[in-house]
């Protein structure tokens, strides 16, 4: 019997034993620096001459490893393997597939500190953020395994005395999974195993900044009993491998998490029916947000300030759910603004191997340059009241940055920055606050801080985001508790970690037998 799902508990690093285990795990990871990691196609390890150099974003001189880089020819080979493997995998027992996920979750759980330590080094995540990422990966494995068991027998439909009708779900085919660098373990594991447990075969192309953790997931899945060719590991450039496989006539669906620019490009390219293609490709796309915390004049103002700061600067704002704008009622604007400035200035930032640092680096030079560029824009559009400085001499570090008195239509209030920058603006009343909150092309997360029940219900109806939180920050959705996905240009609203997510990877089939 499968026990009911509950989310993986977070690690308490104030406990000396946990702190020691994490420190030991970091030393273990450091001992592995410089290793080479091959592609995995049909279970075969393939080494290429062209490599992805993976560095620690907190210390560019630390090279974690060298990952073989796929190309169009190897992508073709992977497609052939995945296409052939699908013929048998699609008929495999759903219980068998779910058991692979449950065993994989157990393996990761036993090695939890090791995986979290790797996220500190490869992703630049502080301990708390790394631990949450690992816990979420475990949650996806556990939750999707149970969801598969729930839907494996289909849904009951009506039959007449002369017939027996059945409705069930069947897999789609070969799926291309393009995973992001920010939740380098959790989202990568969730999107890959959701496609796999539903009977599809997978071409996994992880983000080029963070491909090693994806290789480690492959090792876990193999240890858990996944047959060869079900998931094929093919990191490589999006311009060559990604575009080619998105357009490939045998690709049945594309699962992507990343930027709006790349997501809309995938959506457009996947819509074109290629020669020899006999289906309309499905896309499961999550693209980001411009997320707002609304603070009412009837609110706990300390809670409001803490929620803004924690949501804006956790993992250096590199979350699609991060608070990048706060709309504050004019009656309490100055109080909240001043407290946000105080709390921001108290934050510690530096190398995340030191658990005393709340913030670490941003992921790479391109991100650093983009964010610093937006800070310059912000200086023209608002008043810089905290941070605004960067240092890329050793790693890519940017101080948590706050702009005040920003026009709701300013660029830093409209465009996704994906870094530790938050803009504050004021509203004359709650109606205007909700109007401003909805004035972007995105619709991912949002939060409302108020003790006014009527305003909460108004926001429930009118604040147009996929994940809306009351009297808390706008980040940290938990699998199975807060299904995650957004509206408008935030994506296709395929709610990850929710009851209908696996069905996105399947198609319904009705059979009717005359009696």
C-alpha positions in Angstrom: 0.0 0.0 0.0 1.3 3.5 -0.9 1.2 5.8 2.0 -0.6 9.2 1.6 1.5 12.0 0.1 3.0 14.7 2.4 5.7 17.1 1.4 9.3 16.5 2.3 10.2 18.4 5.5 12.8 21.1 5.3 16.2 20.7 7.1 16.8 22.7 10.3 20.3 23.9 9.9 20.4 25.3 13.5 20.8 21.6 14.5 24.5 20.9 14.8 24.3 17.5 13.3 22.5 18.9 10.2 25.1 21.7 9.9 27.9 19.2 10.1 26.4 16.9 7.5 26.0 19.8 5.1 29.6 20.9 5.6 30.8 17.3 5.0 28.7 17.1 1.8 30.2 20.4 0.5 33.7 18.9 1.0 32.6 15.8 -0.9 31.3 17.8 -3.8 34.5 19.9 -3.9 36.5 16.6 -4.2 34.6 15.9 -7.4 35.5 19.2 -9.2 36.8 18.8 -12.7 35.1 15.6 -13.6 33.8 14.9 -17.1 30.2 13.9 -17.7 29.1 12.2 -20.9 25.8 12.2 -22.7 23.4 9.3 -22.1 21.5 8.0 -25.1 19.8 4.7 -24.9 21.9 4.0 -21.7 25.1 4.4 -23.7 27.6 7.0 -22.3 28.8 9.1 -25.2 31.8 11.6 -24.8 32.1 14.5 -27.2 35.1 16.7 -27.9 33.0 19.8 -27.5 32.3 20.4 -23.8 30.2 22.7 -21.5 32.4 24.2 -18.8 30.4 24.4 -15.6 31.6 26.9 -13.0 30.6 28.0 -9.5 28.8 31.3 -9.9 30.2 32.4 -6.5 33.7 31.7 -7.6 34.4 31.6 -11.4 37.8 30.0 -10.8 36.1 26.8 -9.4 35.3 24.5 -12.3 32.8 21.9 -11.3 33.1 19.8 -14.4 33.0 19.4 -18.1 29.8 18.1 -19.7 29.8 16.6 -23.2 27.8 18.8 -25.6 25.3 17.2 -28.0 24.8 18.3 -31.5 22.2 17.8 -34.3 23.6 14.4 -35.2 23.5 13.2 -31.6 20.0 14.7 -31.2 18.9 12.6 -34.2 20.3 9.5 -32.5 18.5 10.3 -29.3 15.3 10.8 -31.1 15.6 7.5 -32.9 16.3 5.7 -29.5 13.4 7.5 -27.8 11.0 6.8 -30.6 11.9 3.1 -30.7 11.8 2.8 -26.9 8.3 4.4 -26.8 6.9 1.4 -28.6 7.4 -0.7 -25.5 7.5 1.9 -22.7 4.0 3.1 -23.5 2.6 -0.3 -22.7 4.6 -0.7 -19.4 2.7 -1.1 -16.2 1.9 2.2 -14.6 2.6 0.7 -11.2 6.1 -0.2 -12.4 6.7 3.3 -13.6 5.4 4.8 -10.3 7.6 2.5 -8.3 10.7 3.9 -10.2 9.7 7.4 -9.0 9.2 6.2 -5.4 12.6 4.4 -5.3 14.2 7.5 -6.9 12.7 9.6 -4.2 14.1 7.3 -1.5 17.6 7.4 -3.1 17.6 11.2 -3.2 16.3 11.4 0.4 19.2 9.3 1.6 21.6 11.5 -0.2 19.8 14.8 0.5 22.8 16.7 1.9 24.9 15.7 -1.1 22.3 16.9 -3.6 21.8 20.2 -1.7 25.5 20.8 -1.5 25.7 20.4 -5.2 23.0 23.0 -5.7 25.0 25.4 -3.5 28.0 25.0 -5.8 26.4 24.6 -9.3 23.4 26.9 -8.7 24.9 29.4 -6.2 22.1 28.6 -3.8 22.2 29.4 -0.1 21.8 26.4 2.1 18.1 27.1 2.9 17.2 27.6 -0.8 19.3 24.5 -1.9 17.5 22.3 0.7 14.1 23.5 -0.5 15.1 22.7 -4.1 16.1 19.2 -3.1 12.9 18.7 -1.0 10.8 19.9 -4.0 12.5 17.4 -6.3 11.6 14.6 -3.8 8.1 16.0 -3.6 7.7 15.8 -7.4 8.8 12.2 -7.5 6.5 11.2 -4.7 3.5 13.2 -5.9 3.6 12.3 -9.5 4.0 8.6 -8.7 0.8 8.7 -6.6 -1.0 10.8 -9.3 -0.1 8.2 -11.9 -1.7 5.5 -9.7 -4.8 7.6 -9.4 -5.3 8.1 -13.2 -4.0 4.8 -14.5 -7.4 3.2 -14.8 -9.1 6.2 -16.4 -12.3 7.8 -15.5 -15.7 6.2 -15.1 -18.2 7.0 -17.9 -21.7 5.9 -18.5 -22.7 2.7 -20.3 -26.0 1.5 -21.6 -27.3 -2.1 -21.2 -26.1 -2.9 -24.8 -22.5 -1.7 -24.3 -19.5 -1.3 -22.1 -17.7 2.0 -22.3 -14.3 3.0 -21.0 -12.4 6.2 -20.9 -8.7 6.2 -20.1 -5.5 8.1 -20.8 -2.6 7.0 -23.0 0.8 8.6 -23.4 1.6 11.0 -26.2 5.0 9.9 -27.5 8.5 11.5 -27.4 8.7 14.6 -25.3 11.4 17.2 -25.3 12.1 18.6 -21.8 14.0 21.8 -21.6 14.6 22.6 -18.0 15.8 25.9 -16.3 18.9 26.7 -14.3 17.1 28.4 -11.3 15.4 25.4 -9.8 18.1 23.2 -11.4 17.0 20.1 -9.6 13.4 20.4 -8.7 11.9 21.7 -11.9 14.3 19.5 -14.0 13.3 16.4 -12.0 9.6 17.3 -12.0 9.2 18.0 -15.7 11.3 14.9 -16.7 9.6 12.4 -14.4 6.1 13.7 -15.2 6.7 13.0 -18.8 8.3 9.6 -18.0 5.8 8.2 -15.5 2.9 8.9 -17.9 4.5 6.4 -20.4 6.3 8.9 -22.7 10.0 8.8 -23.5 12.1 11.8 -22.9 14.8 13.9 -24.5 16.2 15.9 -21.6 18.1 19.1 -22.4 19.0 20.8 -19.2 20.1 24.5 -19.0 23.7 24.9 -20.1 24.6 26.7 -16.9 23.5 23.7 -14.7 23.8 20.4 -16.6 25.6 18.3 -14.0 22.7 18.0 -11.5 20.6 16.6 -14.5 23.3 13.9 -15.0 23.0 13.0 -11.3 19.3 12.6 -11.7 19.9 10.2 -14.6 22.1 8.1 -12.3 19.4 8.1 -9.7 16.7 7.0 -12.2 19.0 4.3 -13.6 19.6 3.0 -10.0 15.9 3.1 -9.4 15.3 0.7 -12.3 14.4 3.0 -15.3 15.1 1.0 -18.5 17.5 2.3 -21.1 16.3 4.8 -23.6 13.3 6.1 -21.6 15.1 9.3 -20.6 18.0 10.4 -22.8 20.4 13.1 -21.5 21.5 15.5 -24.3 22.7 18.9 -22.9 23.7 21.3 -25.7 23.1 24.7 -27.3 19.5 25.7 -27.7 20.2 27.3 -31.0 21.3 23.9 -32.5 19.8 21.1 -30.4 16.8 22.8 -28.9 15.4 24.4 -32.1 16.1 21.3 -34.1 14.1 19.0 -31.7 11.3 21.5 -31.2 10.7 21.4 -34.9 11.4 17.6 -35.4 8.4 15.8 -36.9 8.7 13.0 -34.3 8.6 15.3 -31.3 5.1 14.9 -29.8 5.3 17.5 -27.1 7.6 20.1 -25.6 7.9 20.9 -21.9 9.7 24.1 -21.3 10.5 26.3 -18.3 12.4 29.6 -18.9 12.1 33.1 -20.3 9.2 34.6 -22.1 11.4 35.2 -25.2 12.4 31.6 -25.5 9.0 30.2 -24.5 7.1 32.2 -27.1 9.6 31.2 -29.7 9.1 27.5 -28.8 5.4 28.0 -28.9 5.5 29.5 -32.4 8.0 26.9 -33.8 6.1 23.9 -32.3 2.9 25.1 -34.0 4.3 24.6 -37.5 3.3 21.2 -38.9 6.5 19.7 -40.4 6.7 17.4 -43.4 5.8 13.9 -42.2 4.3 15.1 -38.9 0.9 13.5 -38.2 -0.1 15.4 -35.0 -0.4 18.9 -33.5 2.4 19.2 -31.0 1.5 20.0 -27.4 3.4 22.6 -25.5 3.7 22.8 -21.7 5.3 26.1 -21.1 6.1 28.2 -18.0 7.7 31.5 -18.8 8.0 33.7 -15.7 6.3 36.7 -14.2 6.3 40.3 -12.9 4.9 39.5 -9.5 3.3 42.0 -7.1 2.7 42.2 -3.4 -0.2 44.5 -2.6 -0.2 46.1 0.8 -3.5 47.5 2.1 -3.8 50.2 4.7 -5.5 47.7 7.0 -2.5 45.4 7.2 0.2 44.0 9.5 2.9 46.4 8.2 5.8 44.4 9.7 4.5 41.2 7.9 4.2 43.3 4.7 7.8 44.5 4.8 9.1 41.1 5.7 7.1 39.5 2.9 8.4 41.9 0.3 12.0 41.5 1.3 12.0 37.7 1.6 10.0 37.3 -1.7 12.2 39.8 -3.6 15.6 38.7 -2.5 15.4 34.9 -1.7 17.9 33.2 -4.2 18.8 36.7 -5.4 15.3 37.2 -6.9 16.1 34.5 -9.5 12.6 33.0 -9.2 9.8 33.4 -11.7 7.6 33.9 -8.6 9.8 36.5 -6.9 8.3 39.8 -5.8 9.7 42.4 -8.2 7.0 45.1 -7.4 5.1 46.2 -4.4 2.0 48.3 -4.6 1.4 50.0 -1.2 -1.6 52.0 -0.1 -0.5 55.7 0.2 -1.6 55.9 3.9 1.1 53.4 4.9 3.5 53.8 2.0 6.3 55.6 3.9 6.1 53.2 6.9 6.4 50.1 4.7 9.0 51.7 2.5 11.3 52.6 5.4 11.0 49.2 7.0 11.7 47.5 3.6 14.9 49.6 3.4 15.9 48.7 6.9 15.4 44.9 6.4 17.1 45.0 3.0 20.2 46.6 4.5 20.3 44.0 7.2 20.6 41.1 4.6 23.9 39.3 4.3 25.2 38.4 0.9 28.3 36.5 -0.3 29.5 33.0 -1.0 26.6 30.6 -0.2 28.9 27.9 1.1 28.8 30.1 4.2 25.4 29.5 5.8 25.5 33.0 7.3 24.8 34.5 3.9 21.2 35.1 3.1 22.0 35.8 -0.6 24.5 34.4 -3.0 25.4 35.3 -6.6 23.4 35.5 -9.7 23.9 32.7 -12.2 26.4 34.0 -14.8 27.9 37.0 -16.5 24.9 37.5 -18.9 22.5 37.6 -15.9 24.8 40.0 -14.1 25.0 42.4 -17.0 21.3 42.3 -17.6 20.4 43.0 -14.0 23.0 45.8 -13.6 21.6 47.3 -16.8 18.1 47.4 -15.3 19.5 49.0 -12.1 20.8 51.8 -14.3 17.4 52.1 -15.9 15.9 52.1 -12.4 18.0 55.1 -11.4 16.3 57.1 -14.1 12.8 55.8 -13.3 12.7 55.9 -9.5 14.7 56.7 -6.3 17.4 54.2 -5.4 17.0 53.7 -1.7 19.0 50.5 -1.1 21.7 48.5 -2.9 22.4 49.2 -6.6 26.0 47.9 -6.5 27.5 44.8 -8.1 30.9 43.0 -8.1 31.8 40.5 -10.7 35.5 40.2 -9.9 35.3 36.8 -8.3 31.7 35.7 -8.7 28.6 37.4 -9.9 27.3 39.3 -6.9 24.7 42.1 -6.8 23.5 43.8 -3.6 19.7 43.6 -2.9 18.3 46.7 -4.5 15.2 48.7 -3.8 13.7 51.5 -5.9 11.0 53.7 -4.5 8.4 56.1 -6.0 8.3 54.3 -9.3 5.6 54.9 -11.9 3.4 51.8 -12.4 4.2 51.9 -16.1 8.0 52.2 -15.8 10.2 49.6 -17.3 11.3 48.2 -14.0 7.7 47.8 -13.0 6.8 46.0 -16.3 9.7 43.9 -17.5 11.0 40.8 -15.8 14.5 41.5 -14.4 15.1 38.1 -12.7 17.4 39.5 -10.1 17.5 41.1 -6.7 15.6 44.2 -7.6 12.3 45.4 -6.3 10.3 48.5 -7.2 7.8 50.2 -4.9 4.9 52.3 -5.9 1.9 53.7 -4.1 -1.9 53.5 -4.7 -4.6 55.8 -3.5 -7.0 52.9 -2.6 -7.3 49.2 -2.8 -9.1 49.3 -6.2 -6.2 51.1 -7.7 -3.8 48.7 -6.1 -5.4 45.7 -7.8 -5.6 47.6 -11.1 -1.8 48.3 -10.9 -1.2 44.7 -9.9 -2.9 43.5 -13.1 -1.2 46.0 -15.4 1.5 43.7 -16.8 1.4 41.1 -19.5 2.2 38.4 -16.9 0.0 36.6 -14.4 2.1 34.2 -12.3 2.0 34.9 -8.6 0.9 37.7 -6.3 0.2 38.4 -2.7 -2.1 40.6 -0.7 -1.4 41.8 2.8 -4.6 43.0 4.5 -6.8 42.3 7.5 -9.9 43.5 5.5 -11.9 40.4 4.5 -13.8 42.2 1.8 -10.5 43.2 0.2 -9.3 39.6 0.3 -12.4 38.4 -1.4 -12.1 41.2 -4.0 -8.6 40.1 -4.7 -9.6 36.5 -4.9 -11.9 37.5 -7.8 -10.0 40.2 -9.5 -6.2 39.7 -9.0 -5.5 37.8 -12.2 -2.6 35.4 -11.3 -2.2 31.6 -11.2 -1.0 31.6 -7.6 -2.4 34.2 -5.2 -1.3 34.3 -1.6 -2.9 36.1 1.3 -0.9 37.5 4.2 2.4 35.8 3.2 5.0 36.3 0.5 4.5 35.3 -3.1 7.1 32.6 -3.4 7.6 29.0 -2.1 4.7 27.0 -3.5 4.7 23.4 -2.3 4.0 20.4 -4.5 0.6 19.0 -3.9 -0.4 22.0 -1.7 -0.2 25.0 -4.0 -0.2 23.7 -7.7 2.0 26.2 -9.6 1.5 27.9 -13.0 0.4 31.2 -14.4 -1.8 33.0 -16.8 -1.2 35.3 -19.8 2.5 35.5 -20.7 3.4 33.5 -17.7 2.7 30.3 -19.6 0.1 27.7 -20.4 -1.2 27.4 -16.8 -0.1 23.7 -16.6 -0.2 23.6 -12.8 3.0 21.8 -11.8 2.5 19.7 -8.6 -1.2 19.7 -9.1 -3.9 17.1 -9.8 -4.2 17.8 -13.5 -0.5 18.2 -14.4 0.2 14.6 -15.6 -2.8 14.7 -17.9 -1.0 17.4 -19.9 1.4 14.6 -21.0 -1.4 12.2 -22.1 -4.4 12.0 -24.3 -7.9 10.6 -23.7 -9.1 7.5 -25.4 -12.7 6.1 -25.4 -13.4 2.4 -26.1 -16.9 1.1 -26.5 -17.8 -2.6 -26.7 -21.2 -3.8 -27.8 -22.5 -6.6 -25.5 
